[in-house]
């Protein structure tokens, strides 16, 4: 039966008013949201000269591509900034950071009388080293904190490397007897290794190549150690000398019990004491601390009893029990006195109080 508004025979097929007439112009929700034009509401059209439609922003349709473009731009900007800061970084080290050559001074100390001989323990007990500690225990790190530009851990690292060098160059038995130099060598700045090697292979008295300034070494053909450990006392001090540099000063006295390499009859077979006063200045930059190494600035060594005629630039040549020095007279020097040594380029006289009182 036909509806109220339809002809009695129904809606003619294909005439206007059928369902298929508007099928091609029906818009779904996605199409409406993407439209660039939007019709004003009735209230908005009441305004004077109001337009019938308004333009909608196009961000919605292209938001994804724009966000991707912004992300790419941000990455490029961040990369460019990193490169710029890397090139213009004011804290980068100077181009030339080569270590300076070590300055060396070695002063033999001649005794005024015959060298006292005896058993090592008795000699230690009756000499100025009676209260000194044995070996590395005599090299103590001071209480310290941070500096303006170095953390506490970096300051402690500098002191520890300096102590390690003193132990390796003054207390390691194989170094003392000339069997090796490696324990000390591996702690030296690479820029100084050529100077170190030249000092070891061909020492000379030129203020740069005295092996005795780098390490303590005895000629094993002449001298043997009479006690396993030396007696040691001294101080370590650290200071910041630049925003990128720390300097450590080591001032220590090492006393060894020695005897002739070939024991024989008489007083020459007894042990005697040989004392080495070393003042060394170390410098550390941040790369030295990171690589666990040191730059040696200067080394002043006073060692005796020795003869003034002995060449102290290479292996040290102790006068042994019962031996006497030549008659040369120089300023009297006490190797147990603290403070900067009064270095002489020739020879000094060993203070009588430095000898054991038996």
C-alpha positions as CSV (number, residue, x, y, z in Angstrom):
1,X,0.0,0.0,0.0
2,X,1.4,3.4,-0.9
3,X,2.3,6.0,1.8
4,X,0.4,9.2,2.3
5,X,2.7,11.3,0.1
6,X,3.2,8.8,-2.6
7,X,1.2,8.2,-5.8
8,X,-1.2,5.3,-5.6
9,X,1.0,3.2,-7.7
10,X,4.1,4.1,-5.5
11,X,7.2,6.0,-6.3
12,X,8.1,5.5,-9.9
13,X,11.5,3.8,-10.3
14,X,14.2,6.1,-11.4
15,X,12.4,9.3,-10.6
16,X,13.6,12.0,-8.1
17,X,12.9,11.1,-4.5
18,X,14.3,7.5,-4.6
19,X,16.9,6.3,-2.1
20,X,19.6,6.0,-4.7
21,X,19.3,9.5,-5.9
22,X,21.6,11.0,-3.2
23,X,23.8,7.9,-2.6
24,X,26.8,9.5,-4.4
25,X,26.7,12.7,-2.3
26,X,26.4,11.3,1.2
27,X,29.6,12.1,3.1
28,X,31.0,9.9,5.9
29,X,32.5,11.3,9.2
30,X,36.1,11.2,8.1
31,X,35.3,13.3,5.0
32,X,33.5,15.9,7.1
33,X,36.5,16.2,9.5
34,X,38.9,16.6,6.7
35,X,36.9,19.4,4.9
36,X,38.8,22.6,4.5
37,X,35.5,24.7,4.7
38,X,33.1,24.7,7.6
39,X,29.6,26.2,7.7
40,X,28.9,28.8,10.4
41,X,26.2,28.1,12.9
42,X,22.8,30.0,12.6
43,X,23.9,32.3,15.5
44,X,27.2,33.1,13.8
45,X,25.5,33.9,10.5
46,X,23.2,36.5,12.2
47,X,26.2,38.8,12.6
48,X,26.6,41.6,10.1
49,X,28.5,40.7,6.9
50,X,29.1,37.2,8.2
51,X,30.3,34.8,5.7
52,X,28.5,31.6,5.1
53,X,31.5,29.4,5.7
54,X,35.0,29.6,7.3
55,X,38.3,27.9,6.5
56,X,39.5,25.2,8.9
57,X,43.2,24.9,9.8
58,X,45.0,22.3,7.8
59,X,47.2,21.0,10.8
60,X,44.9,18.0,11.4
61,X,45.5,16.5,8.0
62,X,49.2,17.0,8.0
63,X,50.1,16.8,11.7
64,X,52.1,13.6,11.4
65,X,54.4,14.9,8.6
66,X,55.0,18.2,10.4
67,X,55.9,16.4,13.6
68,X,58.4,14.3,11.7
69,X,59.9,17.3,10.1
70,X,60.3,19.1,13.5
71,X,62.0,16.0,15.0
72,X,64.5,15.9,12.1
73,X,65.2,19.6,12.6
74,X,65.7,19.2,16.3
75,X,68.2,16.3,15.8
76,X,70.1,18.3,13.2
77,X,70.2,21.3,15.6
78,X,71.4,19.2,18.5
79,X,74.1,17.6,16.4
80,X,75.3,21.0,15.2
81,X,75.4,22.3,18.7
82,X,77.5,19.4,20.0
83,X,80.0,19.8,17.2
84,X,80.3,23.6,17.8
85,X,80.8,23.1,21.6
86,X,83.4,20.4,20.9
87,X,85.4,22.7,18.7
88,X,85.0,25.8,20.9
89,X,85.3,24.0,24.3
90,X,87.4,26.4,26.5
91,X,88.5,23.5,28.8
92,X,90.3,21.5,26.1
93,X,94.0,21.1,26.9
94,X,96.5,23.2,25.0
95,X,97.9,21.6,21.9
96,X,101.4,21.2,23.3
97,X,101.4,19.4,26.7
98,X,104.8,17.8,26.4
99,X,106.5,17.1,29.7
100,X,109.7,19.0,30.6
101,X,113.1,17.4,31.0
102,X,113.9,16.2,34.6
103,X,116.5,18.5,36.3
104,X,118.9,16.4,38.4
105,X,121.4,17.1,41.2
106,X,123.4,14.3,42.9
107,X,125.7,15.1,45.8
108,X,128.0,12.5,47.3
109,X,128.6,12.8,51.1
110,X,132.0,11.9,52.3
111,X,132.5,10.7,55.9
112,X,135.1,12.3,58.2
113,X,136.2,9.0,59.6
114,X,136.1,5.3,58.9
115,X,132.6,3.9,58.2
116,X,131.1,2.1,61.2
117,X,130.4,-1.6,60.7
118,X,128.2,-4.1,62.6
119,X,125.1,-6.1,62.4
120,X,122.2,-4.4,60.5
121,X,119.7,-4.4,63.4
122,X,122.3,-3.0,65.8
123,X,123.3,-0.3,63.3
124,X,119.7,0.7,62.8
125,X,119.0,0.8,66.6
126,X,122.0,3.1,67.3
127,X,121.5,5.6,64.4
128,X,119.0,8.4,63.7
129,X,116.8,5.9,61.9
130,X,116.0,4.0,65.2
131,X,112.3,5.2,65.0
132,X,112.0,5.1,61.3
133,X,109.5,2.7,59.7
134,X,110.5,-0.1,57.4
135,X,109.9,0.0,53.7
136,X,106.8,1.5,52.2
137,X,105.3,2.0,55.6
138,X,107.6,5.0,56.1
139,X,106.0,6.8,53.1
140,X,102.7,8.1,54.4
141,X,100.0,10.0,52.5
142,X,98.9,13.2,54.2
143,X,95.3,14.0,55.2
144,X,94.0,16.1,52.3
145,X,90.9,17.3,50.6
146,X,89.8,18.7,47.3
147,X,91.4,21.8,45.7
148,X,89.6,24.5,43.7
149,X,89.8,22.5,40.4
150,X,90.5,18.9,41.5
151,X,88.4,16.5,43.5
152,X,89.6,14.8,46.6
153,X,89.9,11.5,44.7
154,X,92.1,13.2,42.1
155,X,94.4,14.7,44.8
156,X,94.7,11.3,46.5
157,X,95.5,9.7,43.1
158,X,98.4,12.2,42.6
159,X,99.8,11.5,46.1
160,X,99.4,7.7,45.6
161,X,101.2,7.7,42.2
162,X,104.1,9.7,43.8
163,X,104.3,7.2,46.6
164,X,104.2,4.3,44.2
165,X,107.1,5.8,42.3
166,X,109.2,6.3,45.4
167,X,108.6,2.7,46.4
168,X,109.4,1.4,42.9
169,X,112.6,3.5,42.5
170,X,113.9,3.4,46.1
171,X,112.7,0.2,47.8
172,X,112.1,-2.5,45.1
173,X,114.9,-5.0,45.6
174,X,115.4,-5.8,41.9
175,X,115.7,-2.1,41.1
176,X,118.2,-1.6,44.0
177,X,120.4,-4.4,42.7
178,X,120.3,-3.2,39.1
179,X,118.3,-6.2,37.8
180,X,115.5,-4.1,36.3
181,X,114.2,-0.5,36.0
182,X,110.7,-1.4,34.8
183,X,108.8,-0.8,38.1
184,X,109.9,2.9,38.0
185,X,109.9,3.3,34.2
186,X,106.2,2.4,33.7
187,X,105.2,5.3,36.0
188,X,107.0,8.0,34.0
189,X,105.4,10.3,31.5
190,X,106.1,9.0,28.0
191,X,107.6,12.3,27.0
192,X,110.4,11.6,29.6
193,X,111.1,8.0,28.7
194,X,113.9,8.9,26.2
195,X,115.7,10.9,28.8
196,X,115.2,8.1,31.4
197,X,116.6,5.5,29.0
198,X,119.6,7.6,28.1
199,X,120.3,8.2,31.8
200,X,120.2,4.4,32.5
201,X,122.3,3.4,29.5
202,X,124.9,6.2,29.5
203,X,124.6,8.4,32.7
204,X,126.5,11.6,32.7
205,X,126.9,14.7,35.0
206,X,125.1,17.3,32.9
207,X,122.1,18.0,35.2
208,X,119.8,15.9,33.0
209,X,121.1,12.3,32.8
210,X,122.1,11.1,36.3
211,X,120.5,7.7,36.8
212,X,120.8,8.2,40.6
213,X,118.3,11.1,40.3
214,X,115.7,8.7,38.8
215,X,116.3,5.7,41.1
216,X,118.5,4.2,43.8
217,X,120.8,1.5,42.3
218,X,123.9,-0.2,43.6
219,X,126.5,-2.1,41.6
220,X,125.8,-5.8,42.4
221,X,129.4,-6.6,41.7
222,X,130.4,-4.4,44.6
223,X,127.5,-4.1,47.0
224,X,124.8,-6.4,48.4
225,X,121.9,-5.6,50.6
226,X,122.4,-6.7,54.2
227,X,118.8,-6.2,55.3
228,X,115.6,-6.9,53.3
229,X,114.0,-3.5,53.9
230,X,115.3,0.1,54.2
231,X,114.3,2.4,57.0
232,X,112.3,5.4,55.7
233,X,110.9,8.7,56.9
234,X,109.7,11.8,55.1
235,X,106.8,13.9,53.9
236,X,104.5,14.3,50.9
237,X,102.9,17.6,50.1
238,X,100.5,18.5,47.3
239,X,99.3,21.8,45.9
240,X,97.3,23.0,42.9
241,X,99.6,25.3,40.8
242,X,97.1,25.7,37.9
243,X,93.5,24.9,37.2
244,X,94.8,21.9,35.2
245,X,98.0,21.0,37.2
246,X,98.8,19.4,40.6
247,X,102.3,19.4,42.0
248,X,103.5,16.9,44.7
249,X,106.7,17.4,46.6
250,X,108.3,14.3,48.2
251,X,111.1,14.8,50.8
252,X,112.3,11.4,52.2
253,X,115.4,9.8,53.7
254,X,116.1,6.2,52.9
255,X,118.7,4.3,54.9
256,X,120.0,0.9,53.6
257,X,122.1,-1.8,55.4
258,X,124.7,-2.9,52.8
259,X,127.7,-5.1,52.8
260,X,130.4,-6.2,50.3
261,X,129.1,-8.4,47.5
262,X,131.8,-11.0,48.4
263,X,132.0,-11.5,52.1
264,X,135.4,-11.8,53.5
265,X,137.3,-11.7,56.8
266,X,137.8,-8.5,58.8
267,X,135.7,-5.4,59.2
268,X,134.9,-5.1,55.5
269,X,132.6,-8.2,55.9
270,X,130.4,-6.3,58.3
271,X,127.3,-4.4,57.3
272,X,127.2,-0.6,57.2
273,X,124.5,2.0,56.7
274,X,124.1,4.0,53.5
275,X,121.7,7.0,53.5
276,X,120.0,8.6,50.5
277,X,118.1,11.9,51.0
278,X,115.8,12.4,48.0
279,X,113.7,15.5,47.3
280,X,111.5,15.1,44.2
281,X,108.9,17.3,42.5
282,X,106.2,15.6,40.5
283,X,103.6,17.2,38.3
284,X,100.3,15.8,37.2
285,X,97.7,17.0,34.7
286,X,94.4,15.3,34.2
287,X,95.7,12.9,31.6
288,X,98.5,11.8,33.9
289,X,96.0,11.0,36.6
290,X,93.8,9.1,34.2
291,X,96.8,7.1,32.8
292,X,98.4,6.6,36.2
293,X,101.7,8.2,35.5
294,X,103.8,11.2,36.7
295,X,106.0,13.9,35.2
296,X,109.2,14.3,37.2
297,X,110.2,18.0,37.4
298,X,113.3,17.9,39.6
299,X,115.3,15.5,41.7
300,X,117.9,16.4,44.3
301,X,119.9,13.5,45.9
302,X,122.4,13.5,48.7
303,X,123.9,10.1,49.4
304,X,126.7,8.8,51.7
305,X,129.0,7.7,52.9
306,X,130.7,8.0,49.5
307,X,134.1,9.2,48.3
308,X,134.1,12.6,46.6
309,X,136.0,11.0,43.8
310,X,133.3,8.5,43.1
311,X,131.1,9.0,40.1
312,X,127.6,9.3,41.5
313,X,125.7,9.8,38.2
314,X,125.3,6.1,37.7
315,X,125.2,3.3,40.3
316,X,125.8,4.6,43.8
317,X,129.1,3.6,45.3
318,X,128.9,3.3,49.1
319,X,132.0,3.3,51.2
320,X,131.6,0.0,53.2
321,X,132.4,-0.8,56.8
322,X,136.0,0.3,57.8
323,X,136.6,2.3,54.6
324,X,137.6,5.9,54.6
325,X,137.0,8.8,52.1
326,X,139.6,10.9,50.5
327,X,140.7,14.1,52.2
328,X,138.5,16.5,50.3
329,X,136.8,19.0,52.6
330,X,133.4,20.4,51.8
331,X,130.4,21.8,53.6
332,X,129.1,19.5,56.3
333,X,125.7,18.1,55.3
334,X,123.2,16.1,57.5
335,X,121.1,13.9,55.3
336,X,118.6,13.4,58.1
337,X,117.8,17.1,58.2
338,X,114.4,18.0,56.7
339,X,113.9,20.8,54.2
340,X,115.4,21.6,50.9
341,X,118.9,20.1,50.6
342,X,121.8,22.5,50.2
343,X,123.0,21.0,47.0
344,X,126.6,21.1,45.9
345,X,127.6,20.2,42.4
346,X,130.8,18.5,43.8
347,X,130.7,16.9,47.2
348,X,129.7,17.3,50.8
349,X,130.9,16.1,54.1
350,X,128.7,13.6,55.9
351,X,127.7,14.9,59.4
352,X,129.3,12.7,62.2
353,X,125.8,12.4,63.8
354,X,124.6,10.5,60.7
355,X,126.8,7.6,61.5
356,X,125.7,4.9,64.0
357,X,127.1,5.5,67.5
358,X,128.4,2.1,68.6
